[in-house]
Amino acid sequence: MSSPAVQNLSSSAGQTGAPPVVPGPSAAFVPPAQPVTMGNQLPTSVPLPVLPAVEAAKRLAAFSAVDRHIGLEHKIIGIGSGSTVPYCVDRIVAQGPQANQGRVFVPTGFQSKELIIRGGLTLGDVDQYPTLDVTIDGADEVDNDLNSIKGGGACQLREKVLAEAAKTWVIVADYRKNSHTLGTTWKQGIPIEVVPFAYAKVLRDLAELGSPAVLADGKPGLSLRMGKMKAGPVVSDNGNFIIDAPFPENMMKNPADLLARIKMLTGVVEVGLFCGMAKAAYFGNEDGTVQVRSADGKVEKIDSVPDVPVLAVNA
């Protein structure tokens, strides 16, 4: 089933000479899905939609990661959360119905569950499939050692469960998330999921641990994350609250130690620090290339990503 964006693309394709519709500055950008045929296979005759630079970078990262890490032998696949993940699902769907026959897709949250269902893919649950072949997920920031901050979308608990359940965990992101030290570009702090009963006590504990209430630039620091379209705090898919806790650079340089210290606080359910887990991270760049950083320290540049999916074998 194609997305509304695909349907709009198809309907406008026959209008020769019609100028493309460009949303105004106030319009929210909705990423168009990859154009597919009725059989959900990407045809070589249909060009990919032209995207803004950041969205194009996300698509490049997602496509290249799927091509390399989701092959015919991969049957149980975890689908993560975030703005880059829809492009991953597009690429998987474009591999065709034969490739996806017998595959099961396990989501990290509501967003990825809806992507799986709308893509016509088979939905599974980690209760049924506690071991996954591969999980592909986004990140808010990734450092030189492939440690990452996750939880901007309040899904870090389920994301970490699927990351640990997978034989291979791969990160996809755009160039803005590619960092040397965590906290350099993601200033909001480490997302921490806490039980509602304990949030005030955990806030106190995090302050004592070194998380400042006000940042050096005067912006708010340690805080309970509040909803934007509702009164009250953000509530995770698990019914918990989210605390955002920034820490000084000297503490962020050792994220594994910080993770352990936060995780030991009573009332903390999960911490949005993912340390020593990723096999590779794919970063789409503005110039149309993709940088691949591997856990073994290898850095590779992919000069171009084909429009048509390439099924990996023994990735």
N, C-alpha and C positions, 0 to 999 in steps of 0.2 A: 504493500500500500504506500503510494507516494505521499509526501507531505504537501500541505497547502502551497508551499513555495514551489514545489515541483509542478503542481497543477497549474499554478499561475504562469510558470515558465512555459509549459506546454501550450496553454491557451494563447499566450502572446507570441509564440513562435510563428504562427501563421499570419500575423499582422505585419506585412512587409512595410518597411519604412517607419515603423512606429518607434519613437525614441524610448530608450530604457527609462524606467521609473526610478528616480533617485530619491530616497527618503530625505526629508528636511533635517536640520540639526536637532530638532526636538523629537524626532521619531525614533523609537527604539529599533535597533537593528536586529532582524530575525535571520539567522543563518539559513540560506537555502539548502535544501537537501541535494545530494548528488543526483543528476538526472538519470533515470533508469527506464528501461523498456517495460512492457507489461510483465515480462518474465523476471523482472528485478535484476537484469544483467546490464551493466553499463555498456552502451553501444559506442563504438569508436566514432560514429558519425555525429554524435551529440556532444558539443563542447561543454566543459564545466562552467558553471556560473562565474562571472567576474566578481570578486569579493574585495572589500577594503583590505588594506595591507595586513592588519593584525589577524583578521579572519582567514585570509589567504595563508598566512603563516601557520595558523592552527591546523588548517586543512592539510598542508604539506606534511607537518609532523605526524598527524593522524594517519594519513595514507601510507607514508613510508614505514611507520611502525607496524601497521596491520599487514602490509606486504611482507615484511620480514619475520614477523612473529606469530602470525595466525595462518597456519598452513592446513592442508587437508587432514593431517594427522591429529590436529587439535580439535577435540570434541567437547570439552567442558571449559567454557570461556567466561571469565569474569569481566563485567562491564562496569567501569568506574563512573565518576561524577565530574561535572564541570563543563565549561563552555567548549572544550576541545573534543569531548567524548562523542557528541552527535556526529562529527565527521568520521570517527572510528566506526560507528554503527553504519553510516552510509557506505563506507568502504567494504565492510563485511557483507552487507546486503548485496552490493555490486559484484561480489565474488560469485553470486548466482545460487539458484535453488539447489543444484547438485552439491555444491561445496557445503552448503548449510544443512543439508539433509543429515539427520543423526546428530547434529550439534545441539548443545544445551547452553543457554546463556544465563548467568547468575548476576543479578544487579546489586549495586551497593546502596541503592535508595530509590525513592519514588521517580526521580528524573530518568535514571537508567532503565528502570522497569518499564516506563512508558515508551522509551526509545526502542526497547526490545519488542514490545507488543506491536507498536506501530510499524516496525520494520518487518513484521510477519515472521519473526524468529521464535524459536521455542524457549519459553521462560522456565527457569529452574530456580531452586532455592539451595542455599548452602547446607540446610538440614539434609537434603537429599544427596548433595555433592560436596562433601567436606574437603575433597581434594580437587583442585582445578588444574588444567593444563597450563593456562596462561591467564593473567589478568592485565588489562590495559586501562590506565587511569591518568587523570590530569594531576596537576600540582600547582600550588600557589607560588612556590619558589624552590629552586634546587641548587645545592652548593656544589663545590668542586668534587666532593666525594660521593655525590648522588644521594646525600641526605636531603630530605625535603620537608617543607611545611605544607600541610594539607588541613582542610577543615573550613575553608572560606565559605563553603556551602553547607556546613554543619553535618557532614556525612563521615567524619573521620573514623568513628568506631567501626562502621560497616566496611569502610574502605580498607581499614587495617586488617579486619578479619579476612577479607578476600585477598589482600596482598599476601598474608601469611599462608593462606590456604593454597596459593598458586605455586606451581613449580617454577614459573617465571613471572616476574612482575616488571612491567614496562611503563615508563612515564612518557606522556606526550604533552607538549606545551609550546607556546610561542617564545620568541627571543626575549621577551620582557621577564620571563621567569628564570632565565639562565643567569646564575649568580655565583659569586665566589664564597661568600659567607651568608648564612641564613639571617634574615632580618635586614639585609641591605636594601632590597626593593619592596619586600612585604613588611610594611611598617605597622600593620594592625596588631601584630602580636601572635603568639602561638594559640591556636584555637584549642580549648580544653573543654571536653564534655563532662558535666558534673550532674549528680542527682540533685533535683530541686531543693530537697530538704537541707542540703549541706552547702549551698552556693555561697552564703555569707561567710561561713567558716573557711571555705576554700579561698575566697578572695583575700581574707586576712592572712592565710598561710602563704599565698603567692606573693603578697606584699612583703612578708618577712623573708621570703626567699630571694627577693631582689627586684621584683617587677614594679616599676614606678607608676604612680597614679597619674602623673603628668609627664609627657615626653619633653625633650630638650627644646623642641620647636613650639611648645605651648599647647600642643594637641593632647586630647585625652589619652591616657595610657591604659592601665589595668581596669577592666570594666566587664560587667555583665552585658552580653550582646542583646540589644533590644530590636524588636520587630519594626519594620519600616511601614507596613500597611496594616498593623494591628497594635493594639495597646498591650504593653507588656513585653516580656522577653521572647527571644527566638526559642522555639521548642524543636528539638531534633526528632527524627523519625522514631527514636526510641523513647520519646517522652521526657528527655532531659534538657537542661539548660546548657548554654555555651558561654564560656568566659574567654575573652581575648586578653592574653598576657604578654606584653612585650618585655624583653630582657636586654641588659647591656650587651654590647658587642663581645666583650671578653667571655661572657657566659654562652653566647650563641656560637662561639667558635668550637665548643665542645657539646654538640647537641645530644649525643648519646648520654652523657653524664646528666645534662639538664632533664632529659626525658625520664631517666630513672628517678631523679629527685622529685619531679612533679608527680609521677605515677604512684609514688609511695604515699601521697597525701590522701587521707581518708575522705571519701566523697568524690574523688576523681574517678570517672569511668574510663576515659581514654584521652590521650594527648595527641595533638596533631603534629607530632614529630615522627617521621618515618626514617629510621637510621639503619644503614647497612642492608637494605631490602631490595633495592632496584638492580636489575640486571643491566638495564640501559635506559637512557633518557634521550628523547628525540625533540629537538628544538627547531621549529620552522623559522626561517629568517626572512627579512624584508626583500632580499635580493632573489628569492625563489629557491634558495638552497636549504638544506637541512643539516644541522650539526648533530651528530650522534656521539654521545659520551657513554662509555661502557664502564662496568664496575671494575674492570682490570686496569683502568686508567687510559685506555685507548680512546682517541678522539678522531672521528671520521667526518668527512664532508660529502654529502650527497648532492650532486650538482643539479639533478632534475628528478622529478617524480612523475611517472607515467599516468595518464588519465585513466587508462584501463588497469584494473587490479592485477597484480602479479601474485599468484599463489605460491607462498613459500613452502619448501619441503625440508623437514628436519631443521627448522629454525631454532 
